[in-house]
Amino acid sequence: MIIAIDGPAGAGKSSTARAVAKRLGFRHLDSGAFYRALTYAALRHGMQPDTWDGLDPARLDALRVEGQPSADGFRLLCAGMDVSGHLREAEVTANVSRMAGVAAVRDWLLDRLRAASRGVDLVADGRDIGTVVFPDAELKVFLVADPVERARRRLVEHGRTQPDAVDVRAERERLEARDRLDSERAIAPLRRAPDAVEIDTTGLTFEEQVDRIVRLARDRAEELSR
Ligand code: CDP
């Protein structure tokens, strides 16, 4: 069974997907982490973002990015080194949508993301999981939340206990700029799949949003077994 969770930046996809996977005993695939690992590796190799449009499969292979299956998900490696701790750095976040807009990058990753799903029950999150990567996913969820709430949560996640209005506004602008790039790009833009269940998490606690998806997944599994 595949559960696809898509949505805009900071809607809580990855943390929710991880918790849902844990509850159901599924593997978690954070597709954004792969785009982030490629971005980190390209920056480390001194490749300027304005040259990324010219990336081809051979140059992508040379970055040696791979997702190694771990107990419950995938560990992102670059040249054999675990880079998980670098994926949410500001420089990576600021440039990842540029990497994700390159057709050759999306092609290169598509095969790898699909290969990761073979033979396992999966909760995958990203922008195009229900539309492009796994269009036949048994359950599709589109997570949304108010932009101010998304910005506040993101700052809290980054260790700020009580973010002030100025910081929330700056974070909101960064999230919305990334949403624009992700929604307006030509290939695999951020879109709600027509058959996705939309969940607005603005007024929900984390536990509530996880519960809702777990319940949807159980209902779906029961429906499929009939
Ligand atoms: O966690 P957050 O919402 O900040 O983003 P993420 O899931 O880590 O994804 C980072 C970036 O990767 C997004 O802004 C997209 O540009 C890109 N991405 C994508 O294009 N397609 C996906 N399936 C997942 C991520």
Boltz pocket constraint, residues with backbone or C-beta under 6 A from the ligand:
constraints:
  - pocket:
      binder: B
      contacts: [[A, 7], [A, 8], [A, 9], [A, 10], [A, 11], [A, 13], [A, 14], [A, 31], [A, 32], [A, 33], [A, 35], [A, 36], [A, 96], [A, 97], [A, 98], [A, 100], [A, 125], [A, 126], [A, 127], [A, 128], [A, 129], [A, 178], [A, 182], [A, 188]]
      max_distance: 6.0
